[in-house]
Amino acid sequence: MATSVPISEADYLRILIHGHTAFELLRTGLEFDLFQKLEDSGGLDLTETAEALGVEEYPARVLLLGLASLLLIEKKDGKFVNAPIVRRKLLKDGERFLGPLIDIQDKIINKTLVDFAESMRQSTNVGLRHLDGPGDTLYSKLTATPDLQKVFYDNMGDASNRAFEQFLEYYDFSGIKHAIDIGGGDGTNSVKLAERYPELEMTVFDQESVTRLAADKIEDPSVRKRVHFHPGDMLADRLPEGADAILYFHIYEIWSLERNTEMLRKCYDALPEGGTVLVYNFVSNDEGTGALSGGLVSPYFLALASGEGMTWSAADMEQSVRDAGFSRVERFADLGFSHALVVGHK
C-alpha cells in the first residue's frame, strides 16, 4: 500500500532544482552501505557514523544532514535510524530493493540526460555520444561495454520481475505450446514460464551478446531443454517461426509508434492462424498527463535509448496491434505497476 511523504510546495521545487544533489546523497548512502549499517546497529550517532563509514565527522555530518532532510533517515534518542521507506526500498532484504535502478541511473542515464534539450531540438538520441561503442541505440552501444551491459540487464531483469509475477497470475499459458520472447534479455521471463508450464517451449530472441549471458543462468536441466536462444536483431532479421505465441514485453516503449506497428506486423507474419501476440508494457494514461513514473522515464528513451520511444499509452498499444493486422484484440489496463496488456489474435 502506497504511503504519502509530507512535503511543502517550496520543498517540492527544491527537489526539482537540486535533484542531482538529492540523487547523489542517496547513491552515496548506498555506496557507503550507510542504511544497512544503521539497520544492523539499531542506530548511530554522528561519531559512530563517521567511524562506521571510515570518514571524518565533517563529511559524515554533511551526508547525515542531506539524507535526514530528504526524510530517508530520522533521529531518535540522539541516534540516526532508517525511515520506513528505506527499510522497504533501500535494504537488500527489503520488500523491493531499488539498488539496480540506482546503478543504471548513475552509470548510464544521468550523464546522458544533460543532452535532453538538444535531443528535443534534433529529435534523436544525442545523449548517446557519451557512451563508447558502435550503433545508434543504447542497446547496440552496450555490446562494446560488457560491464555496463550487465548493469543494464541487471536492472531490466529486476524491474520486470515484479511486473511479470503479476502477469503470470493474470494470463494462462496452458493453451500455448511454444512462445517466442522478443528481446527476452537475460531469459528471466522465459525461464519462469517454462518452470510454471512443464510442456511449454520458449525461445529467447535477442542480441548474441545478451543470449550468451542468459544461457548460463538456467540450472534446472528440464527447463534448460525447453528454453532456447536464437540470436538476432529484432529490427533487421526475420523472427523465428514455429511458435503459436509471441511475447512483445517491455519493447513497445523503446520504439516509435510506426516502428512498433512494423514490428508487430513481423509478429503477425511469423505466427500461424490462431496465433497470439501479447504486448505487455509500462504505460502512461490515455490523456497523456501521467503517471509521474511515465513522465520521468520517457526522456531516457528520447535522449538515450533509441531517440524515438517514450511511455506510450495502452490506447497506442491497442491501435498498433490492430494496424498490424490482428483480427481480434483485447485490452487489459490498470494491471498494477503502471502496466497494461494488449492481446492480438490472428
C-alpha positions as CSV (number, residue, x, y, z in Angstrom):
1,M,0.0,0.0,0.0
2,A,1.4,3.4,-1.0
3,T,2.2,5.9,1.7
4,S,2.5,9.7,1.4
5,V,5.6,11.7,2.2
6,P,4.7,15.2,3.6
7,I,6.4,17.9,1.5
8,S,5.7,21.6,1.0
9,E,5.4,23.3,-2.4
10,A,8.7,25.1,-1.8
11,D,10.5,21.8,-0.9
12,Y,9.0,20.2,-3.9
13,L,10.6,22.8,-6.1
14,R,13.9,22.5,-4.2
15,I,14.0,18.8,-5.0
16,L,13.3,19.5,-8.7
17,I,16.0,22.2,-8.8
18,H,18.6,20.3,-6.7
19,G,17.5,16.8,-8.0
20,H,21.0,15.7,-8.9
21,T,22.3,16.5,-5.4
22,A,19.4,14.6,-3.9
23,F,20.3,11.6,-6.1
24,E,24.0,11.8,-5.1
25,L,23.1,11.9,-1.4
26,L,21.0,8.7,-1.9
27,R,23.6,7.0,-4.1
28,T,26.4,7.8,-1.7
29,G,24.5,6.5,1.2
30,L,24.2,3.2,-0.7
31,E,27.9,3.3,-1.7
32,F,29.0,3.6,1.9
33,D,26.4,1.0,3.0
34,L,25.1,3.5,5.5
35,F,21.5,2.3,5.5
36,Q,22.5,-1.3,6.2
37,K,24.9,-0.1,9.0
38,L,22.2,1.9,10.6
39,E,19.8,-1.0,10.4
40,D,22.3,-3.6,11.8
41,S,23.3,-1.3,14.7
42,G,19.9,-0.1,15.7
43,G,21.0,3.5,15.1
44,L,24.3,5.5,15.1
45,D,25.2,9.0,16.4
46,L,27.5,11.3,14.4
47,T,30.7,10.0,15.9
48,E,29.7,6.3,15.4
49,T,28.5,7.0,11.8
50,A,31.9,8.6,10.9
51,E,33.7,5.6,12.4
52,A,31.4,3.1,10.6
53,L,31.9,4.8,7.3
54,G,35.6,5.3,7.7
55,V,35.4,9.1,7.2
56,E,35.9,12.2,9.3
57,E,32.9,13.6,11.2
58,Y,32.6,16.7,9.0
59,P,31.7,14.8,5.7
60,A,29.6,12.3,7.7
61,R,27.6,15.2,9.1
62,V,27.0,16.6,5.6
63,L,25.7,13.2,4.4
64,L,23.5,12.7,7.5
65,L,22.0,16.2,7.2
66,G,21.2,15.6,3.5
67,L,19.6,12.2,4.0
68,A,17.6,13.4,7.0
69,S,16.4,16.5,5.1
70,L,15.2,14.1,2.3
71,L,13.3,12.1,5.0
72,L,15.3,9.0,4.4
73,I,16.7,8.8,7.9
74,E,15.4,10.1,11.2
75,K,16.9,11.0,14.6
76,K,15.6,9.2,17.6
77,D,17.1,9.4,21.1
78,G,20.3,11.0,19.7
79,K,20.8,8.3,17.1
80,F,20.2,8.3,13.3
81,V,17.9,5.5,12.2
82,N,16.3,4.5,8.9
83,A,12.9,5.8,7.9
84,P,10.3,3.2,7.0
85,I,10.8,3.9,3.2
86,V,14.4,2.9,3.5
87,R,13.6,-0.4,5.2
88,R,11.2,-1.2,2.4
89,K,13.2,0.1,-0.7
90,L,16.9,0.6,0.1
91,L,17.9,-2.5,2.1
92,K,18.8,-5.6,0.2
93,D,16.4,-7.8,2.2
94,G,13.6,-5.2,2.0
95,E,10.4,-5.8,0.1
96,R,11.7,-4.1,-3.1
97,F,15.4,-3.2,-3.2
98,L,16.0,-0.4,-5.7
99,G,19.8,-0.7,-5.9
100,P,19.8,-1.9,-9.6
101,L,17.7,1.1,-10.7
102,I,20.1,3.5,-8.9
103,D,23.1,1.8,-10.5
104,I,21.7,2.2,-14.1
105,Q,20.7,5.8,-13.3
106,D,24.2,6.5,-12.0
107,K,26.4,4.6,-14.5
108,I,24.4,5.1,-17.7
109,I,21.5,7.5,-17.7
110,N,22.5,10.6,-15.7
111,K,25.5,11.5,-17.7
112,T,23.5,11.3,-21.0
113,L,20.3,13.2,-19.9
114,V,22.3,16.5,-20.0
115,D,21.6,16.3,-23.7
116,F,17.8,16.1,-23.3
117,A,17.2,19.7,-24.7
118,E,19.5,19.1,-27.7
119,S,17.7,15.7,-28.2
120,M,14.5,17.7,-28.3
121,R,15.9,20.0,-31.0
122,Q,17.3,17.2,-33.1
123,S,14.5,14.7,-32.4
124,T,17.1,12.0,-31.8
125,N,19.2,10.5,-29.0
126,V,22.0,13.0,-28.8
127,G,23.0,11.7,-25.3
128,L,24.3,8.5,-26.9
129,R,27.5,10.4,-27.7
130,H,28.6,10.0,-24.1
131,L,28.9,6.2,-24.4
132,D,31.5,4.2,-26.3
133,G,30.7,1.5,-28.9
134,P,29.0,1.1,-32.3
135,G,25.5,1.7,-33.4
136,D,22.8,4.3,-33.0
137,T,20.9,2.9,-30.0
138,L,21.9,2.3,-26.4
139,Y,21.4,-1.5,-26.9
140,S,24.0,-1.7,-29.7
141,K,26.4,0.5,-27.7
142,L,26.2,-1.8,-24.7
143,T,27.6,-4.7,-26.8
144,A,31.0,-3.0,-26.6
145,T,30.9,-2.5,-22.8
146,P,30.1,-5.7,-21.0
147,D,30.3,-4.1,-17.6
148,L,27.7,-1.5,-18.5
149,Q,25.6,-4.2,-20.3
150,K,25.5,-6.2,-17.1
151,V,24.4,-3.1,-15.1
152,F,21.7,-2.5,-17.7
153,Y,20.3,-6.1,-17.8
154,D,20.6,-6.5,-14.0
155,N,18.2,-3.5,-13.7
156,M,15.9,-4.7,-16.6
157,G,15.6,-8.1,-15.0
158,D,14.9,-6.7,-11.6
159,A,12.4,-4.1,-12.9
160,S,10.4,-6.7,-14.9
161,N,10.4,-9.3,-12.1
162,R,7.5,-8.0,-10.1
163,A,5.5,-6.9,-13.1
164,F,6.0,-10.3,-14.6
165,E,4.9,-12.1,-11.4
166,Q,1.7,-10.1,-11.7
167,F,1.4,-11.1,-15.4
168,L,1.9,-14.8,-14.5
169,E,-1.1,-14.6,-12.1
170,Y,-3.2,-12.9,-14.8
171,Y,-2.6,-14.7,-18.0
172,D,-3.0,-18.5,-18.6
173,F,-0.4,-20.1,-20.9
174,S,-1.7,-23.6,-20.7
175,G,-3.1,-23.5,-24.2
176,I,0.3,-22.3,-25.7
177,K,2.9,-24.9,-26.9
178,H,5.8,-22.6,-28.0
179,A,6.3,-18.9,-27.4
180,I,9.0,-16.6,-28.7
181,D,10.2,-13.9,-26.3
182,I,11.4,-11.0,-28.4
183,G,14.1,-9.0,-26.7
184,G,14.0,-11.6,-23.9
185,G,17.2,-10.3,-22.4
186,D,18.6,-12.5,-19.7
187,G,15.8,-15.0,-20.2
188,T,14.2,-14.4,-16.8
189,N,10.7,-14.3,-18.2
190,S,11.1,-17.4,-20.4
191,V,12.6,-19.4,-17.6
192,K,9.8,-18.5,-15.2
193,L,7.2,-19.5,-17.8
194,A,9.0,-22.8,-18.5
195,E,9.1,-23.6,-14.8
196,R,5.4,-22.9,-14.4
197,Y,4.3,-24.8,-17.6
198,P,6.2,-28.1,-17.9
199,E,5.0,-28.6,-21.5
200,L,5.9,-25.1,-22.8
201,E,8.8,-24.4,-25.1
202,M,10.3,-21.0,-25.1
203,T,12.7,-19.2,-27.5
204,V,14.5,-16.1,-26.4
205,F,15.2,-13.8,-29.4
206,D,17.8,-11.2,-28.7
207,Q,21.4,-10.0,-29.5
208,E,24.0,-12.7,-29.3
209,S,26.0,-11.0,-26.5
210,V,22.8,-11.0,-24.4
211,T,21.8,-14.6,-25.1
212,R,25.3,-15.7,-24.1
213,L,24.7,-14.2,-20.7
214,A,21.3,-15.7,-20.4
215,A,22.1,-19.4,-21.1
216,D,24.4,-19.7,-18.2
217,K,21.7,-18.8,-15.7
218,I,19.5,-21.9,-16.2
219,E,20.2,-24.6,-13.6
220,D,17.3,-27.0,-13.9
221,P,18.1,-29.5,-16.7
222,S,14.4,-29.9,-17.7
223,V,14.0,-26.2,-18.1
224,R,17.3,-25.8,-20.0
225,K,15.9,-28.3,-22.6
226,R,12.8,-26.2,-23.2
227,V,14.4,-22.7,-23.2
228,H,16.2,-22.0,-26.5
229,F,18.2,-19.0,-27.5
230,H,18.0,-17.6,-31.0
231,P,20.5,-14.7,-31.5
232,G,19.3,-11.9,-33.9
233,D,18.4,-8.3,-34.5
234,M,14.7,-7.7,-34.0
235,L,14.7,-4.8,-36.4
236,A,16.8,-6.3,-39.2
237,D,16.2,-10.1,-39.0
238,R,13.2,-12.3,-39.6
239,L,11.6,-13.6,-36.5
240,P,11.9,-17.3,-35.7
241,E,8.8,-19.3,-36.9
242,G,7.1,-22.4,-35.5
243,A,5.7,-20.8,-32.4
244,D,2.0,-20.2,-31.6
245,A,2.6,-17.1,-29.4
246,I,5.0,-14.2,-29.4
247,L,5.8,-12.1,-26.3
248,Y,6.4,-8.4,-27.0
249,F,7.2,-7.4,-23.4
250,H,8.8,-4.1,-22.4
251,I,9.7,-3.3,-26.1
252,Y,6.9,-1.1,-27.1
253,E,8.2,1.9,-25.1
254,I,11.6,1.7,-26.9
255,W,10.4,2.5,-30.4
256,S,8.1,4.9,-32.3
257,L,4.5,4.1,-33.0
258,E,5.3,3.4,-36.6
259,R,8.2,1.1,-35.8
260,N,6.1,-0.8,-33.3
261,T,3.4,-1.3,-35.8
262,E,6.0,-2.6,-38.3
263,M,7.5,-5.0,-35.7
264,L,4.0,-6.3,-34.8
265,R,3.4,-7.0,-38.5
266,K,6.5,-9.1,-38.4
267,C,5.0,-10.9,-35.4
268,Y,1.8,-11.4,-37.4
269,D,3.7,-12.9,-40.4
270,A,5.7,-15.2,-38.1
271,L,2.6,-16.6,-36.4
272,P,0.2,-19.4,-37.7
273,E,-3.5,-18.9,-38.0
274,G,-4.9,-18.7,-34.5
275,G,-1.6,-17.5,-33.1
276,T,-1.4,-14.8,-30.4
277,V,0.8,-11.8,-29.8
278,L,1.0,-10.4,-26.2
279,V,2.1,-6.8,-25.8
280,Y,2.8,-6.1,-22.1
281,N,4.3,-2.8,-21.2
282,F,4.8,0.1,-18.8
283,V,2.2,2.7,-19.9
284,S,1.1,6.3,-19.4
285,N,-2.6,7.2,-19.2
286,D,-4.6,7.8,-22.4
287,E,-4.9,11.5,-21.7
288,G,-1.0,12.0,-21.7
289,T,-1.0,13.6,-18.3
290,G,0.7,10.9,-16.1
291,A,1.6,9.0,-14.2
292,L,4.8,10.6,-12.8
293,S,6.8,7.4,-13.4
294,G,6.0,7.5,-17.1
295,G,6.8,11.2,-17.3
296,L,10.2,10.7,-15.7
297,V,11.1,7.6,-17.7
298,S,10.2,9.0,-21.2
299,P,13.1,11.5,-21.6
300,Y,15.5,8.5,-21.3
301,F,14.1,7.0,-24.5
302,L,14.4,10.2,-26.4
303,A,17.8,11.3,-25.2
304,L,19.5,7.9,-25.0
305,A,17.8,4.6,-25.6
306,S,16.5,4.9,-29.2
307,G,15.7,8.5,-29.9
308,E,12.1,7.6,-30.7
309,G,10.4,5.9,-27.8
310,M,8.5,7.0,-24.7
311,T,6.0,5.6,-22.2
312,W,3.1,5.2,-24.7
313,S,-0.5,4.6,-23.6
314,A,-2.5,1.4,-23.6
315,A,-4.6,3.0,-26.4
316,D,-1.4,3.4,-28.5
317,M,-0.6,-0.3,-28.0
318,E,-4.1,-1.4,-28.9
319,Q,-4.0,0.7,-32.1
320,S,-0.7,-0.7,-33.2
321,V,-1.9,-4.3,-32.7
322,R,-4.9,-3.6,-34.8
323,D,-2.9,-1.8,-37.5
324,A,-0.6,-4.8,-37.7
325,G,-3.5,-6.9,-38.9
326,F,-4.7,-8.9,-35.8
327,S,-8.4,-9.5,-36.2
328,R,-9.4,-9.8,-32.6
329,V,-7.8,-7.5,-30.0
330,E,-8.3,-7.5,-26.2
331,R,-7.0,-4.7,-24.0
332,F,-6.4,-5.1,-20.2
333,A,-5.5,-1.9,-18.5
334,D,-4.9,-1.0,-14.8
335,L,-3.0,-4.1,-14.1
336,G,-0.8,-2.5,-11.4
337,F,2.8,-1.3,-11.6
338,S,1.5,1.1,-14.4
339,H,1.3,-1.8,-16.8
340,A,-1.2,-2.8,-19.5
341,L,-1.6,-5.9,-21.6
342,V,-2.9,-6.0,-25.2
343,V,-3.6,-9.4,-26.8
344,G,-3.9,-9.8,-30.5
345,H,-5.3,-12.9,-32.1
346,K,-4.5,-13.8,-35.8
